[in-house]
Each structure stands twice: as C-alpha cells, then as structure tokens.
Amino acid sequence: MNARDDRRWLELACDLARSCPPSETAFSVGAVIVGADGSELARGFSRETDPTAHAEEVALARTAVPTLAGATIYSSLEPCGRRLSRPRPCALLIVDAGIGRVVYAWREPSLFVEGDGDEVLRAAGVEVVHVADLAERAREPNAHLL
C-alpha cells in the first residue's frame, strides 16, 4: 500500500465511525480490513453487532479468507491494548489473526482505559502507521465524550 491508498482507506474507516450508535461509555470507531492485493475484505463499526463490539472485532469476524497475512487493518482509533468489556483487546485479536500492518488516525485518549494498543502491536512485530493529520476526523463522532 502507498500513502494515498492508506489515506483513502483510513478516511473510509473514519466515516464508518459516524454510523456507530451513540454511547457515553465507549468511543465510536470504524475499521476496514484490506487484503495484500488492495481489495476490501471486511469492514465494521463499534456497537454494530452488539453493544460492546469494537470496530476491529466486527471487521475481523466478517473476514472469510483463511489467512490475513499481508492484510492491513485501518482503524479510526488506535486499536485497544486493554479492554474492560471483553477478555481480549483488539490489538491482540489483530495479532492472533495474522495481520501484519495497522494504520490508525487517532491515538486512544486515556478516558476509559490506558491507550497502549500501538505499543502492544509493535511489540508483537506488527507494522504500525499513525496518520495523525486525520485524528480530527476520527474525533468528530466522539465530540460528546471529550
């Protein structure tokens, strides 16, 4: 993937976050998984399938390919490294799925848990790209929390 493709997919993830049912206890996040060939494999947004579902976990559950090696997941928010609502945070679900690259817009604020997904992913050998100039776009559907 090149920077232009990264930006296009990450903008889509940010737009998906606007579809989230509102919550006072969780961020609105969008995620898109893109295969090594540049095709979309799955997408999701927070609370789309149940009240505690995170965007990355929804997208991961929708993938139909046997391996996600070579895939990139785009998330409007840094994938969680800690989680209160489930035993496995999204960063570890991404590692378990074999995704080797994560691109995100907004670093998780320490509002609900300490945001350390970036570090968890890097420690597992995942390439992490933070596109900070899209952070404002990712924050917009979360303005009520900030």
N, CA, C and O atoms as a GROMACS GRO file, in nm:
protein
  584
    1MET      N    1   0.084  -0.118   0.000
    1MET     CA    2   0.000   0.000   0.000
    1MET      C    3   0.088   0.125   0.000
    1MET      O    4   0.196   0.128   0.060
    2ASN      N    5   0.040   0.224  -0.068
    2ASN     CA    6   0.112   0.352  -0.066
    2ASN      C    7   0.036   0.450   0.022
    2ASN      O    8  -0.075   0.422   0.068
    3ALA      N    9   0.096   0.566   0.043
    3ALA     CA   10   0.036   0.665   0.134
    3ALA      C   11  -0.102   0.711   0.086
    3ALA      O   12  -0.190   0.736   0.169
    4ARG      N   13  -0.122   0.721  -0.044
    4ARG     CA   14  -0.252   0.764  -0.096
    4ARG      C   15  -0.359   0.658  -0.067
    4ARG      O   16  -0.470   0.692  -0.027
    5ASP      N   17  -0.326   0.530  -0.088
    5ASP     CA   18  -0.419   0.422  -0.057
    5ASP      C   19  -0.448   0.418   0.093
    5ASP      O   20  -0.563   0.402   0.135
    6ASP      N   21  -0.341   0.432   0.174
    6ASP     CA   22  -0.361   0.434   0.319
    6ASP      C   23  -0.459   0.542   0.359
    6ASP      O   24  -0.549   0.519   0.440
    7ARG      N   25  -0.442   0.658   0.303
    7ARG     CA   26  -0.529   0.771   0.339
    7ARG      C   27  -0.674   0.744   0.298
    7ARG      O   28  -0.766   0.770   0.375
    8ARG      N   29  -0.694   0.691   0.178
    8ARG     CA   30  -0.829   0.662   0.128
    8ARG      C   31  -0.900   0.561   0.219
    8ARG      O   32  -1.015   0.582   0.257
    9TRP      N   33  -0.831   0.453   0.254
    9TRP     CA   34  -0.893   0.351   0.340
    9TRP      C   35  -0.916   0.404   0.482
    9TRP      O   36  -1.018   0.373   0.544
   10LEU      N   37  -0.822   0.483   0.532
   10LEU     CA   38  -0.838   0.538   0.667
   10LEU      C   39  -0.951   0.641   0.672
   10LEU      O   40  -1.022   0.649   0.772
   11GLU      N   41  -0.968   0.718   0.567
   11GLU     CA   42  -1.081   0.810   0.562
   11GLU      C   43  -1.213   0.733   0.565
   11GLU      O   44  -1.308   0.776   0.630
   12LEU      N   45  -1.219   0.620   0.495
   12LEU     CA   46  -1.339   0.536   0.500
   12LEU      C   47  -1.364   0.487   0.642
   12LEU      O   48  -1.478   0.490   0.689
   13ALA      N   49  -1.260   0.442   0.710
   13ALA     CA   50  -1.275   0.397   0.849
   13ALA      C   51  -1.329   0.510   0.936
   13ALA      O   52  -1.416   0.488   1.020
   14CYS      N   53  -1.277   0.631   0.917
   14CYS     CA   54  -1.326   0.747   0.994
   14CYS      C   55  -1.472   0.774   0.964
   14CYS      O   56  -1.549   0.807   1.054
   15ASP      N   57  -1.512   0.761   0.838
   15ASP     CA   58  -1.652   0.783   0.800
   15ASP      C   59  -1.743   0.675   0.861
   15ASP      O   60  -1.855   0.705   0.901
   16LEU      N   61  -1.695   0.551   0.868
   16LEU     CA   62  -1.774   0.443   0.927
   16LEU      C   63  -1.804   0.471   1.075
   16LEU      O   64  -1.908   0.430   1.126
   17ALA      N   65  -1.714   0.539   1.142
   17ALA     CA   66  -1.734   0.569   1.285
   17ALA      C   67  -1.859   0.653   1.307
   17ALA      O   68  -1.917   0.651   1.416
   18ARG      N   69  -1.901   0.727   1.207
   18ARG     CA   70  -2.023   0.809   1.219
   18ARG      C   71  -2.149   0.724   1.224
   18ARG      O   72  -2.256   0.773   1.262
   19SER      N   73  -2.139   0.597   1.187
   19SER     CA   74  -2.254   0.506   1.188
   19SER      C   75  -2.278   0.442   1.324
   19SER      O   76  -2.380   0.376   1.344
   20CYS      N   77  -2.187   0.461   1.417
   20CYS     CA   78  -2.198   0.396   1.549
   20CYS      C   79  -2.317   0.449   1.628
   20CYS      O   80  -2.343   0.569   1.629
   21PRO      N   81  -2.389   0.357   1.694
   21PRO     CA   82  -2.490   0.406   1.790
   21PRO      C   83  -2.419   0.487   1.899
   21PRO      O   84  -2.312   0.447   1.944
   22PRO      N   85  -2.475   0.598   1.942
   22PRO     CA   86  -2.409   0.682   2.042
   22PRO      C   87  -2.388   0.607   2.174
   22PRO      O   88  -2.467   0.519   2.211
   23SER      N   89  -2.282   0.643   2.242
   23SER     CA   90  -2.252   0.582   2.373
   23SER      C   91  -2.181   0.686   2.459
   23SER      O   92  -2.103   0.766   2.410
   24GLU      N   93  -2.209   0.682   2.587
   24GLU     CA   94  -2.139   0.767   2.683
   24GLU      C   95  -2.022   0.693   2.745
   24GLU      O   96  -1.945   0.752   2.821
   25THR      N   97  -2.007   0.564   2.713
   25THR     CA   98  -1.904   0.482   2.778
   25THR      C   99  -1.808   0.416   2.680
   25THR      O  100  -1.728   0.331   2.720
   26ALA      N  101  -1.814   0.453   2.552
   26ALA     CA  102  -1.724   0.392   2.453
   26ALA      C  103  -1.707   0.485   2.333
   26ALA      O  104  -1.796   0.564   2.301
   27PHE      N  105  -1.592   0.473   2.269
   27PHE     CA  106  -1.565   0.553   2.151
   27PHE      C  107  -1.639   0.499   2.030
   27PHE      O  108  -1.671   0.380   2.023
   28SER      N  109  -1.667   0.587   1.935
   28SER     CA  110  -1.723   0.549   1.805
   28SER      C  111  -1.605   0.532   1.710
   28SER      O  112  -1.528   0.626   1.686
   29VAL      N  113  -1.592   0.411   1.656
   29VAL     CA  114  -1.474   0.375   1.576
   29VAL      C  115  -1.520   0.301   1.451
   29VAL      O  116  -1.618   0.227   1.454
   30GLY      N  117  -1.449   0.321   1.342
   30GLY     CA  118  -1.471   0.245   1.220
   30GLY      C  119  -1.343   0.172   1.183
   30GLY      O  120  -1.234   0.218   1.214
   31ALA      N  121  -1.358   0.055   1.116
   31ALA     CA  122  -1.241  -0.024   1.076
   31ALA      C  123  -1.266  -0.090   0.941
   31ALA      O  124  -1.379  -0.129   0.909
   32VAL      N  125  -1.161  -0.102   0.862
   32VAL     CA  126  -1.166  -0.169   0.732
   32VAL      C  127  -1.043  -0.258   0.721
   32VAL      O  128  -0.932  -0.215   0.752
   33ILE      N  129  -1.064  -0.382   0.676
   33ILE     CA  130  -0.952  -0.474   0.651
   33ILE      C  131  -0.934  -0.484   0.500
   33ILE      O  132  -1.028  -0.510   0.426
   34VAL      N  133  -0.810  -0.463   0.456
   34VAL     CA  134  -0.777  -0.464   0.315
   34VAL      C  135  -0.671  -0.571   0.290
   34VAL      O  136  -0.570  -0.578   0.360
   35GLY      N  137  -0.695  -0.654   0.189
   35GLY     CA  138  -0.602  -0.761   0.155
   35GLY      C  139  -0.475  -0.709   0.091
   35GLY      O  140  -0.466  -0.593   0.053
   36ALA      N  141  -0.377  -0.798   0.079
   36ALA     CA  142  -0.249  -0.762   0.018
   36ALA      C  143  -0.265  -0.713  -0.125
   36ALA      O  144  -0.183  -0.636  -0.174
   37ASP      N  145  -0.372  -0.758  -0.192
   37ASP     CA  146  -0.398  -0.716  -0.330
   37ASP      C  147  -0.470  -0.582  -0.340
   37ASP      O  148  -0.498  -0.535  -0.450
   38GLY      N  149  -0.500  -0.519  -0.225
   38GLY     CA  150  -0.566  -0.389  -0.224
   38GLY      C  151  -0.717  -0.395  -0.224
   38GLY      O  152  -0.782  -0.291  -0.235
   39SER      N  153  -0.774  -0.515  -0.213
   39SER     CA  154  -0.920  -0.527  -0.212
   39SER      C  155  -0.973  -0.529  -0.069
   39SER      O  156  -0.908  -0.578   0.023
   40GLU      N  157  -1.092  -0.474  -0.053
   40GLU     CA  158  -1.155  -0.475   0.079
   40GLU      C  159  -1.200  -0.615   0.114
   40GLU      O  160  -1.266  -0.682   0.035
   41LEU      N  161  -1.163  -0.660   0.235
   41LEU     CA  162  -1.202  -0.791   0.285
   41LEU      C  163  -1.320  -0.782   0.380
   41LEU      O  164  -1.406  -0.871   0.382
   42ALA      N  165  -1.325  -0.676   0.460
   42ALA     CA  166  -1.432  -0.661   0.559
   42ALA      C  167  -1.427  -0.521   0.618
   42ALA      O  168  -1.326  -0.451   0.610
   43ARG      N  169  -1.540  -0.482   0.677
   43ARG     CA  170  -1.548  -0.354   0.747
   43ARG      C  171  -1.642  -0.368   0.864
   43ARG      O  172  -1.721  -0.463   0.872
   44GLY      N  173  -1.634  -0.273   0.956
   44GLY     CA  174  -1.725  -0.274   1.070
   44GLY      C  175  -1.713  -0.145   1.149
   44GLY      O  176  -1.622  -0.065   1.127
   45PHE      N  177  -1.806  -0.126   1.240
   45PHE     CA  178  -1.800  -0.010   1.329
   45PHE      C  179  -1.844  -0.053   1.469
   45PHE      O  180  -1.911  -0.154   1.486
   46SER      N  181  -1.805   0.025   1.566
   46SER     CA  182  -1.833  -0.007   1.706
   46SER      C  183  -1.982  -0.021   1.731
   46SER      O  184  -2.063   0.056   1.678
   47ARG      N  185  -2.019  -0.119   1.811
   47ARG     CA  186  -2.156  -0.146   1.853
   47ARG      C  187  -2.247  -0.186   1.737
   47ARG      O  188  -2.370  -0.182   1.751
   48GLU      N  189  -2.189  -0.222   1.624
   48GLU     CA  190  -2.269  -0.261   1.509
   48GLU      C  191  -2.343  -0.393   1.531
   48GLU      O  192  -2.458  -0.407   1.491
   49THR      N  193  -2.276  -0.489   1.594
   49THR     CA  194  -2.336  -0.622   1.612
   49THR      C  195  -2.381  -0.650   1.754
   49THR      O  196  -2.465  -0.737   1.776
   50ASP      N  197  -2.327  -0.579   1.850
   50ASP     CA  198  -2.375  -0.586   1.989
   50ASP      C  199  -2.321  -0.465   2.064
   50ASP      O  200  -2.226  -0.401   2.018
   51PRO      N  201  -2.379  -0.432   2.180
   51PRO     CA  202  -2.344  -0.308   2.249
   51PRO      C  203  -2.198  -0.295   2.293
   51PRO      O  204  -2.152  -0.185   2.320
   52THR      N  205  -2.125  -0.407   2.301
   52THR     CA  206  -1.985  -0.399   2.345
   52THR      C  207  -1.886  -0.431   2.233
   52THR      O  208  -1.766  -0.440   2.258
   53ALA      N  209  -1.934  -0.448   2.111
   53ALA     CA  210  -1.846  -0.484   1.999
   53ALA      C  211  -1.762  -0.364   1.955
   53ALA      O  212  -1.812  -0.253   1.939
   54HIS      N  213  -1.632  -0.388   1.936
   54HIS     CA  214  -1.542  -0.288   1.883
   54HIS      C  215  -1.534  -0.303   1.731
   54HIS      O  216  -1.556  -0.412   1.678
   55ALA      N  217  -1.502  -0.195   1.662
   55ALA     CA  218  -1.500  -0.194   1.516
   55ALA      C  219  -1.405  -0.300   1.458
   55ALA      O  220  -1.441  -0.370   1.364
   56GLU      N  221  -1.286  -0.310   1.514
   56GLU     CA  222  -1.188  -0.406   1.462
   56GLU      C  223  -1.238  -0.549   1.479
   56GLU      O  224  -1.220  -0.633   1.390
   57GLU      N  225  -1.301  -0.577   1.591
   57GLU     CA  226  -1.351  -0.712   1.616
   57GLU      C  227  -1.468  -0.745   1.523
   57GLU      O  228  -1.480  -0.860   1.479
   58VAL      N  229  -1.553  -0.649   1.491
   58VAL     CA  230  -1.662  -0.671   1.396
   58VAL      C  231  -1.604  -0.704   1.258
   58VAL      O  232  -1.646  -0.800   1.194
   59ALA      N  233  -1.508  -0.623   1.214
   59ALA     CA  234  -1.447  -0.648   1.083
   59ALA      C  235  -1.376  -0.783   1.080
   59ALA      O  236  -1.390  -0.857   0.982
   60LEU      N  237  -1.302  -0.815   1.184
   60LEU     CA  238  -1.232  -0.945   1.188
   60LEU      C  239  -1.330  -1.061   1.180
   60LEU      O  240  -1.303  -1.160   1.112
   61ALA      N  241  -1.443  -1.049   1.246
   61ALA     CA  242  -1.543  -1.157   1.245
   61ALA      C  243  -1.605  -1.176   1.107
   61ALA      O  244  -1.660  -1.282   1.077
   62ARG      N  245  -1.597  -1.075   1.023
   62ARG     CA  246  -1.658  -1.081   0.890
   62ARG      C  247  -1.563  -1.131   0.781
   62ARG      O  248  -1.606  -1.153   0.668
   63THR      N  249  -1.438  -1.150   0.813
   63THR     CA  250  -1.345  -1.195   0.710
   63THR      C  251  -1.370  -1.341   0.678
   63THR      O  252  -1.392  -1.423   0.767
   64ALA      N  253  -1.366  -1.371   0.550
   64ALA     CA  254  -1.395  -1.507   0.504
   64ALA      C  255  -1.271  -1.575   0.446
   64ALA      O  256  -1.281  -1.687   0.396
   65VAL      N  257  -1.156  -1.510   0.453
   65VAL     CA  258  -1.035  -1.570   0.399
   65VAL      C  259  -0.964  -1.651   0.507
   65VAL      O  260  -0.971  -1.616   0.625
   66PRO      N  261  -0.894  -1.759   0.469
   66PRO     CA  262  -0.832  -1.845   0.570
   66PRO      C  263  -0.715  -1.779   0.643
   66PRO      O  264  -0.688  -1.812   0.759
   67THR      N  265  -0.646  -1.687   0.578
   67THR     CA  266  -0.535  -1.619   0.644
   67THR      C  267  -0.538  -1.470   0.611
   67THR      O  268  -0.574  -1.430   0.500
   68LEU      N  269  -0.499  -1.391   0.707
   68LEU     CA  270  -0.495  -1.246   0.686
   68LEU      C  271  -0.351  -1.196   0.675
   68LEU      O  272  -0.326  -1.076   0.686
   69ALA      N  273  -0.257  -1.288   0.653
   69ALA     CA  274  -0.118  -1.248   0.630
   69ALA      C  275  -0.114  -1.156   0.509
   69ALA      O  276  -0.175  -1.185   0.406
   70GLY      N  277  -0.043  -1.046   0.522
   70GLY     CA  278  -0.034  -0.949   0.414
   70GLY      C  279  -0.144  -0.845   0.415
   70GLY      O  280  -0.139  -0.749   0.339
   71ALA      N  281  -0.244  -0.863   0.501
   71ALA     CA  282  -0.355  -0.768   0.510
   71ALA      C  283  -0.317  -0.650   0.598
   71ALA      O  284  -0.224  -0.656   0.679
   72THR      N  285  -0.392  -0.541   0.580
   72THR     CA  286  -0.379  -0.421   0.662
   72THR      C  287  -0.516  -0.392   0.721
   72THR      O  288  -0.617  -0.403   0.652
   73ILE      N  289  -0.519  -0.354   0.848
   73ILE     CA  290  -0.644  -0.308   0.908
   73ILE      C  291  -0.630  -0.158   0.933
   73ILE      O  292  -0.531  -0.110   0.989
   74TYR      N  293  -0.732  -0.085   0.888
   74TYR     CA  294  -0.739   0.060   0.904
   74TYR      C  295  -0.843   0.088   1.012
   74TYR      O  296  -0.956   0.039   1.004
   75SER      N  297  -0.806   0.165   1.112
   75SER     CA  298  -0.896   0.196   1.222
   75SER      C  299  -0.891   0.345   1.252
   75SER      O  300  -0.784   0.406   1.256
   76SER      N  301  -1.009   0.404   1.272
   76SER     CA  302  -1.011   0.546   1.302
   76SER      C  303  -0.945   0.576   1.437
   76SER      O  304  -0.893   0.686   1.458
   77LEU      N  305  -0.946   0.480   1.528
   77LEU     CA  306  -0.885   0.494   1.660
   77LEU      C  307  -0.780   0.385   1.678
   77LEU      O  308  -0.797   0.274   1.629
   78GLU      N  309  -0.674   0.417   1.747
   78GLU     CA  310  -0.572   0.317   1.781
   78GLU      C  311  -0.641   0.193   1.838
   78GLU      O  312  -0.721   0.205   1.931
   79PRO      N  313  -0.614   0.074   1.785
   79PRO     CA  314  -0.677  -0.046   1.840
   79PRO      C  315  -0.645  -0.060   1.990
   79PRO      O  316  -0.533  -0.034   2.033
   80CYS      N  317  -0.745  -0.100   2.066
   80CYS     CA  318  -0.727  -0.106   2.211
   80CYS      C  319  -0.624  -0.212   2.250
   80CYS      O  320  -0.620  -0.321   2.193
   81GLY      N  321  -0.542  -0.176   2.347
   81GLY     CA  322  -0.446  -0.269   2.404
   81GLY      C  323  -0.494  -0.326   2.536
   81GLY      O  324  -0.440  -0.424   2.586
   82ARG      N  325  -0.597  -0.262   2.592
   82ARG     CA  326  -0.664  -0.306   2.714
   82ARG      C  327  -0.812  -0.288   2.692
   82ARG      O  328  -0.855  -0.202   2.615
   83ARG      N  329  -0.889  -0.370   2.761
   83ARG     CA  330  -1.033  -0.365   2.736
   83ARG      C  331  -1.109  -0.409   2.861
   83ARG      O  332  -1.069  -0.503   2.929
   84LEU      N  333  -1.217  -0.339   2.888
   84LEU     CA  334  -1.299  -0.374   3.004
   84LEU      C  335  -1.414  -0.469   2.968
   84LEU      O  336  -1.457  -0.547   3.052
   85SER      N  337  -1.463  -0.463   2.844
   85SER     CA  338  -1.584  -0.537   2.807
   85SER      C  339  -1.560  -0.678   2.754
   85SER      O  340  -1.656  -0.754   2.739
   86ARG      N  341  -1.437  -0.715   2.725
   86ARG     CA  342  -1.405  -0.847   2.673
   86ARG      C  343  -1.267  -0.889   2.724
   86ARG      O  344  -1.187  -0.804   2.764
   87PRO      N  345  -1.239  -1.019   2.723
   87PRO     CA  346  -1.109  -1.063   2.774
   87PRO      C  347  -0.990  -1.031   2.682
   87PRO      O  348  -0.878  -1.014   2.731
   88ARG      N  349  -1.011  -1.022   2.550
   88ARG     CA  350  -0.901  -0.996   2.457
   88ARG      C  351  -0.919  -0.859   2.392
   88ARG      O  352  -1.022  -0.832   2.331
   89PRO      N  353  -0.819  -0.772   2.406
   89PRO     CA  354  -0.827  -0.642   2.339
   89PRO      C  355  -0.806  -0.657   2.188
   89PRO      O  356  -0.755  -0.758   2.141
   90CYS      N  357  -0.846  -0.556   2.115
   90CYS     CA  358  -0.838  -0.561   1.969
   90CYS      C  359  -0.695  -0.578   1.918
   90CYS      O  360  -0.673  -0.647   1.818
   91ALA      N  361  -0.598  -0.517   1.984
   91ALA     CA  362  -0.459  -0.532   1.940
   91ALA      C  363  -0.420  -0.680   1.936
   91ALA      O  364  -0.355  -0.724   1.842
   92LEU      N  365  -0.459  -0.755   2.037
   92LEU     CA  366  -0.425  -0.898   2.040
   92LEU      C  367  -0.509  -0.978   1.941
   92LEU      O  368  -0.460  -1.076   1.884
   93LEU      N  369  -0.633  -0.938   1.919
   93LEU     CA  370  -0.714  -1.005   1.816
   93LEU      C  371  -0.651  -0.986   1.678
   93LEU      O  372  -0.652  -1.078   1.596
   94ILE      N  373  -0.596  -0.868   1.653
   94ILE     CA  374  -0.529  -0.840   1.526
   94ILE      C  375  -0.404  -0.926   1.512
   94ILE      O  376  -0.380  -0.984   1.406
   95VAL      N  377  -0.325  -0.935   1.617
   95VAL     CA  378  -0.205  -1.019   1.616
   95VAL      C  379  -0.244  -1.165   1.593
   95VAL      O  380  -0.184  -1.233   1.510
   96ASP      N  381  -0.345  -1.212   1.666
   96ASP     CA  382  -0.391  -1.351   1.652
   96ASP      C  383  -0.438  -1.382   1.510
   96ASP      O  384  -0.423  -1.495   1.463
   97ALA      N  385  -0.495  -1.282   1.442
   97ALA     CA  386  -0.545  -1.301   1.306
   97ALA      C  387  -0.434  -1.304   1.202
   97ALA      O  388  -0.457  -1.339   1.087
   98GLY      N  389  -0.313  -1.266   1.242
   98GLY     CA  390  -0.201  -1.267   1.150
   98GLY      C  391  -0.188  -1.142   1.065
   98GLY      O  392  -0.111  -1.142   0.968
   99ILE      N  393  -0.262  -1.036   1.099
   99ILE     CA  394  -0.250  -0.910   1.026
   99ILE      C  395  -0.116  -0.846   1.063
   99ILE      O  396  -0.085  -0.829   1.181
  100GLY      N  397  -0.039  -0.810   0.962
  100GLY     CA  398   0.094  -0.758   0.987
  100GLY      C  399   0.108  -0.608   0.982
  100GLY      O  400   0.216  -0.553   1.002
  101ARG      N  401  -0.004  -0.539   0.954
  101ARG     CA  402   0.005  -0.393   0.939
  101ARG      C  403  -0.123  -0.327   0.988
  101ARG      O  404  -0.233  -0.371   0.955
  102VAL      N  405  -0.107  -0.221   1.067
  102VAL     CA  406  -0.219  -0.144   1.120
  102VAL      C  407  -0.195   0.003   1.089
  102VAL      O  408  -0.086   0.055   1.110
  103VAL      N  409  -0.300   0.069   1.039
  103VAL     CA  410  -0.294   0.212   1.013
  103VAL      C  411  -0.410   0.276   1.090
  103VAL      O  412  -0.525   0.236   1.073
  104TYR      N  413  -0.379   0.375   1.174
  104TYR     CA  414  -0.485   0.440   1.251
  104TYR      C  415  -0.467   0.591   1.251
  104TYR      O  416  -0.359   0.642   1.224
  105ALA      N  417  -0.577   0.661   1.283
  105ALA     CA  418  -0.578   0.807   1.278
  105ALA      C  419  -0.559   0.873   1.415
  105ALA      O  420  -0.482   0.968   1.426
  106TRP      N  421  -0.626   0.825   1.517
  106TRP     CA  422  -0.633   0.895   1.645
  106TRP      C  423  -0.577   0.806   1.755
  106TRP      O  424  -0.621   0.692   1.771
  107ARG      N  425  -0.482   0.857   1.828
  107ARG     CA  426  -0.425   0.785   1.942
  107ARG      C  427  -0.531   0.780   2.053
  107ARG      O  428  -0.590   0.884   2.086
  108GLU      N  429  -0.556   0.663   2.110
  108GLU     CA  430  -0.663   0.650   2.209
  108GLU      C  431  -0.636   0.732   2.334
  108GLU      O  432  -0.534   0.712   2.401
  109PRO      N  433  -0.726   0.826   2.366
  109PRO     CA  434  -0.710   0.901   2.491
  109PRO      C  435  -0.735   0.809   2.611
  109PRO      O  436  -0.807   0.709   2.600
  110SER      N  437  -0.677   0.842   2.723
  110SER     CA  438  -0.692   0.760   2.844
  110SER      C  439  -0.821   0.796   2.918
  110SER      O  440  -0.818   0.829   3.036
  111LEU      N  441  -0.933   0.789   2.847
  111LEU     CA  442  -1.062   0.823   2.905
  111LEU      C  443  -1.124   0.702   2.976
  111LEU      O  444  -1.174   0.714   3.087
  112PHE      N  445  -1.119   0.586   2.910
  112PHE     CA  446  -1.179   0.464   2.966
  112PHE      C  447  -1.072   0.366   3.014
  112PHE      O  448  -1.086   0.307   3.121
  113VAL      N  449  -0.968   0.348   2.936
  113VAL     CA  450  -0.853   0.265   2.973
  113VAL      C  451  -0.728   0.334   2.921
  113VAL      O  452  -0.736   0.426   2.840
  114GLU      N  453  -0.612   0.289   2.967
  114GLU     CA  454  -0.486   0.343   2.916
  114GLU      C  455  -0.468   0.298   2.772
  114GLU      O  456  -0.470   0.178   2.744
  115GLY      N  457  -0.450   0.393   2.681
  115GLY     CA  458  -0.434   0.360   2.539
  115GLY      C  459  -0.292   0.315   2.508
  115GLY      O  460  -0.201   0.398   2.498
  116ASP      N  461  -0.273   0.184   2.492
  116ASP     CA  462  -0.139   0.134   2.462
  116ASP      C  463  -0.140   0.028   2.352
  116ASP      O  464  -0.049  -0.054   2.344
  117GLY      N  465  -0.242   0.031   2.267
  117GLY     CA  466  -0.251  -0.066   2.159
  117GLY      C  467  -0.135  -0.056   2.061
  117GLY      O  468  -0.086  -0.157   2.012
  118ASP      N  469  -0.089   0.067   2.033
  118ASP     CA  470   0.024   0.088   1.944
  118ASP      C  471   0.145   0.008   1.994
  118ASP      O  472   0.209  -0.064   1.918
  119GLU      N  473   0.174   0.021   2.121
  119GLU     CA  474   0.289  -0.048   2.180
  119GLU      C  475   0.270  -0.200   2.178
  119GLU      O  476   0.366  -0.273   2.151
  120VAL      N  477   0.150  -0.248   2.208
  120VAL     CA  478   0.122  -0.392   2.206
  120VAL      C  479   0.145  -0.449   2.066
  120VAL      O  480   0.206  -0.555   2.050
  121LEU      N  481   0.095  -0.378   1.965
  121LEU     CA  482   0.111  -0.422   1.826
  121LEU      C  483   0.258  -0.424   1.785
  121LEU      O  484   0.305  -0.522   1.728
  122ARG      N  485   0.330  -0.316   1.814
  122ARG     CA  486   0.472  -0.309   1.777
  122ARG      C  487   0.553  -0.419   1.846
  122ARG      O  488   0.642  -0.479   1.785
  123ALA      N  489   0.522  -0.445   1.973
  123ALA     CA  490   0.593  -0.550   2.047
  123ALA      C  491   0.572  -0.688   1.985
  123ALA      O  492   0.656  -0.777   2.000
  124ALA      N  493   0.459  -0.704   1.916
  124ALA     CA  494   0.428  -0.832   1.850
  124ALA      C  495   0.483  -0.836   1.707
  124ALA      O  496   0.461  -0.935   1.636
  125GLY      N  497   0.553  -0.731   1.664
  125GLY     CA  498   0.611  -0.730   1.531
  125GLY      C  499   0.522  -0.676   1.421
  125GLY      O  500   0.553  -0.691   1.303
  126VAL      N  501   0.411  -0.615   1.458
  126VAL     CA  502   0.318  -0.558   1.360
  126VAL      C  503   0.369  -0.420   1.319
  126VAL      O  504   0.412  -0.341   1.404
  127GLU      N  505   0.364  -0.391   1.190
  127GLU     CA  506   0.398  -0.257   1.142
  127GLU      C  507   0.280  -0.165   1.175
  127GLU      O  508   0.166  -0.196   1.141
  128VAL      N  509   0.309  -0.054   1.240
  128VAL     CA  510   0.204   0.040   1.281
  128VAL      C  511   0.231   0.177   1.218
  128VAL      O  512   0.342   0.229   1.226
  129VAL      N  513   0.128   0.233   1.155
  129VAL     CA  514   0.138   0.364   1.093
  129VAL      C  515   0.031   0.453   1.156
  129VAL      O  516  -0.088   0.422   1.152
  130HIS      N  517   0.074   0.564   1.214
  130HIS     CA  518  -0.017   0.661   1.276
  130HIS      C  519  -0.028   0.781   1.182
  130HIS      O  520   0.070   0.852   1.160
  131VAL      N  521  -0.146   0.803   1.126
  131VAL     CA  522  -0.170   0.915   1.035
  131VAL      C  523  -0.239   1.025   1.116
  131VAL      O  524  -0.361   1.041   1.112
  132ALA      N  525  -0.159   1.098   1.189
  132ALA     CA  526  -0.210   1.195   1.288
  132ALA      C  527  -0.292   1.308   1.226
  132ALA      O  528  -0.377   1.365   1.294
  133ASP      N  529  -0.268   1.342   1.099
  133ASP     CA  530  -0.342   1.453   1.042
  133ASP      C  531  -0.489   1.417   1.015
  133ASP      O  532  -0.567   1.505   0.977
  134LEU      N  533  -0.528   1.291   1.032
  134LEU     CA  534  -0.669   1.253   1.022
  134LEU      C  535  -0.734   1.236   1.160
  134LEU      O  536  -0.850   1.197   1.170
  135ALA      N  537  -0.661   1.266   1.265
  135ALA     CA  538  -0.713   1.249   1.401
  135ALA      C  539  -0.840   1.331   1.424
  135ALA      O  540  -0.934   1.283   1.488
  136GLU      N  541  -0.843   1.453   1.376
  136GLU     CA  542  -0.962   1.537   1.397
  136GLU      C  543  -1.085   1.474   1.334
  136GLU      O  544  -1.194   1.477   1.392
  137ARG      N  545  -1.069   1.416   1.219
  137ARG     CA  546  -1.181   1.348   1.151
  137ARG      C  547  -1.230   1.229   1.234
  137ARG      O  548  -1.349   1.201   1.239
  138ALA      N  549  -1.137   1.159   1.298
  138ALA     CA  550  -1.173   1.046   1.383
  138ALA      C  551  -1.237   1.092   1.515
  138ALA      O  552  -1.319   1.020   1.572
  139ARG      N  553  -1.200   1.209   1.562
  139ARG     CA  554  -1.255   1.262   1.687
  139ARG      C  555  -1.398   1.311   1.673
  139ARG      O  556  -1.475   1.306   1.769
  140GLU      N  557  -1.435   1.358   1.554
  140GLU     CA  558  -1.566   1.422   1.534
  140GLU      C  559  -1.685   1.341   1.588
  140GLU      O  560  -1.768   1.398   1.659
  141PRO      N  561  -1.697   1.211   1.558
  141PRO     CA  562  -1.811   1.138   1.612
  141PRO      C  563  -1.802   1.109   1.762
  141PRO      O  564  -1.892   1.049   1.821
  142ASN      N  565  -1.691   1.153   1.822
  142ASN     CA  566  -1.670   1.132   1.965
  142ASN      C  567  -1.668   1.262   2.044
  142ASN      O  568  -1.631   1.262   2.161
  143ALA      N  569  -1.708   1.371   1.980
  143ALA     CA  570  -1.701   1.503   2.043
  143ALA      C  571  -1.777   1.508   2.175
  143ALA      O  572  -1.737   1.581   2.266
  144HIS      N  573  -1.886   1.432   2.188
  144HIS     CA  574  -1.966   1.433   2.312
  144HIS      C  575  -1.890   1.373   2.431
  144HIS      O  576  -1.928   1.395   2.545
  145LEU      N  577  -1.782   1.298   2.405
  145LEU     CA  578  -1.703   1.236   2.512
  145LEU      C  579  -1.587   1.323   2.558
  145LEU      O  580  -1.531   1.301   2.665
  146LEU      N  581  -1.552   1.421   2.478
  146LEU     CA  582  -1.428   1.496   2.503
  146LEU      C  583  -1.452   1.630   2.568
  146LEU      O  584  -1.356   1.703   2.595
   0.00000   0.00000   0.00000
